[in-house]
Amino acid sequence: MQPLNEHCILQYQWVTESRSRLLHYLETLAPGMLLRAIPSFSNGGSIRNLLVHVANVYQHWAGIIALNKTITYAVCEDFTDIPQMRALYHAIDPLINELLQQEALTTTQVSFSLNKEQRTTSLFRIFTHVITHECHHKGQILTISRLLGYTPVDTDIIH
């Protein structure tokens, strides 16, 4: 395995540790808070919807685009609690692990369509996209929890 792959595997481990802290924190919220919508946020404005959206982006980019797998996207209404969310993300982890086992992460190109335009990108860029996308929405989730009256925990990679 190339050194880049090993670094990416370590980086994804840090992302999953951060996600675990987030999910543990979200378990402390009162019942119903995961589903409570804050309309000014995208994807339905609830913590649950954002978590499912992030999982679907992993499924799309890592599973469908990078690994050419047939995947059925997660449906928000199927998830009502944190144990279900953990199970969803445990199903995502093998996709990322498989992606990171690919040779030549920076030079292997995959094709995809975006806004009706054909494009190509590297496997490494897909990996970078999905983990930064998760971090972006993690911040939104923590902001929603603050708007709901809670004090968010530190979910930074270094905390």
C-alpha positions in Angstrom: 0.0 0.0 0.0 1.3 3.5 -0.8 2.1 5.9 2.1 -0.8 8.2 1.0 -3.3 5.4 1.5 -1.9 4.9 5.0 -2.2 8.6 5.8 -5.8 8.7 4.5 -6.7 5.6 6.6 -5.4 7.4 9.7 -7.2 10.6 8.7 -10.5 8.7 8.3 -10.0 7.2 11.7 -9.8 10.7 13.1 -13.0 11.6 11.3 -14.8 8.6 12.7 -13.6 9.4 16.2 -15.0 12.9 15.8 -18.2 11.5 14.5 -18.4 9.2 17.5 -18.1 12.1 19.9 -20.8 13.9 17.9 -23.2 10.9 18.1 -22.5 10.4 21.8 -23.4 14.1 22.4 -26.5 13.9 20.3 -27.7 11.0 22.5 -27.9 13.4 25.4 -30.5 15.6 23.6 -34.1 15.4 24.7 -36.4 13.0 22.7 -37.6 14.6 19.5 -34.7 17.0 19.2 -33.1 15.0 16.3 -36.2 15.5 14.3 -36.9 19.1 15.2 -36.6 21.3 12.1 -34.8 24.6 11.9 -36.1 25.9 8.6 -33.1 28.1 7.9 -30.9 25.0 7.4 -30.8 22.9 4.3 -31.9 19.3 3.9 -35.0 19.7 6.0 -33.2 21.6 8.7 -33.1 18.8 11.3 -30.2 17.1 12.9 -31.4 13.7 11.6 -31.9 14.9 8.0 -28.3 16.4 8.0 -26.9 13.1 9.3 -28.7 11.1 6.7 -27.6 13.6 4.0 -24.0 13.2 4.9 -24.3 9.4 4.8 -25.9 9.7 1.4 -23.1 11.8 0.1 -20.6 9.2 1.3 -22.7 6.5 -0.5 -22.9 8.6 -3.7 -19.3 9.7 -4.1 -17.4 6.8 -2.5 -19.8 4.0 -3.4 -21.4 4.9 -6.7 -18.9 7.2 -8.3 -15.6 5.9 -7.0 -16.3 2.2 -6.6 -19.0 1.8 -9.2 -21.4 0.1 -6.8 -25.1 -0.1 -6.8 -26.4 1.5 -3.7 -29.8 2.5 -2.4 -29.6 5.8 -0.6 -30.7 6.1 3.0 -34.2 7.6 3.6 -34.5 10.1 6.4 -37.8 8.8 7.7 -36.1 5.4 8.4 -33.9 6.9 11.1 -35.3 8.2 14.4 -32.5 7.6 16.9 -28.8 7.6 17.3 -28.3 3.8 17.4 -29.9 3.7 13.9 -27.5 6.5 12.8 -24.6 4.5 14.1 -25.7 1.5 12.1 -26.0 3.7 9.0 -22.4 5.0 9.4 -21.1 1.6 10.2 -22.3 0.6 6.8 -20.5 3.6 5.3 -17.1 2.8 6.8 -16.4 -0.3 4.6 -17.0 1.9 1.5 -14.4 4.3 2.6 -12.0 1.5 3.6 -12.4 0.0 0.2 -11.9 3.3 -1.5 -8.7 3.8 0.5 -7.4 0.4 -0.5 -7.3 1.5 -4.2 -3.9 2.0 -5.8 -2.9 5.4 -7.1 -5.4 7.5 -5.2 -4.1 10.7 -6.7 -3.8 9.6 -10.3 -6.8 7.2 -10.7 -9.5 9.3 -12.4 -13.3 8.6 -12.4 -15.9 10.2 -14.5 -19.2 11.6 -13.3 -21.9 14.0 -14.4 -22.5 17.3 -12.5 -25.1 19.8 -13.6 -25.4 17.9 -16.9 -21.7 18.3 -17.5 -19.2 15.4 -17.8 -16.3 15.7 -15.4 -13.4 13.7 -14.0 -11.7 13.7 -10.7 -9.3 11.6 -8.6 -10.2 9.1 -5.9 -8.2 11.2 -3.5 -10.3 14.3 -4.3 -13.4 12.3 -3.7 -12.1 11.2 -0.3 -11.2 14.8 0.5 -14.7 16.0 -0.6 -16.7 13.5 1.5 -14.7 14.1 4.7 -14.8 17.9 4.4 -18.5 17.7 3.6 -19.1 15.8 6.8 -17.1 18.4 8.8 -19.2 21.2 7.2 -22.5 19.6 8.2 -21.2 18.6 11.6 -20.7 22.3 12.3 -24.3 22.9 11.2 -25.6 20.1 13.4 -23.8 21.6 16.4 -25.2 25.0 15.6 -28.7 23.5 15.4 -28.2 22.0 18.8 -27.2 25.4 20.2 -30.3 26.9 18.7 -32.3 24.2 20.5 -30.8 25.4 23.8 -27.9 22.9 24.2 -24.2 23.5 24.7 -22.3 21.6 22.0 -19.3 19.4 22.8 -15.9 19.8 21.2 -15.8 17.5 18.1 -12.6 18.8 16.6 -10.1 16.3 15.4 -7.7 17.7 18.1 -9.7 18.4 21.2 
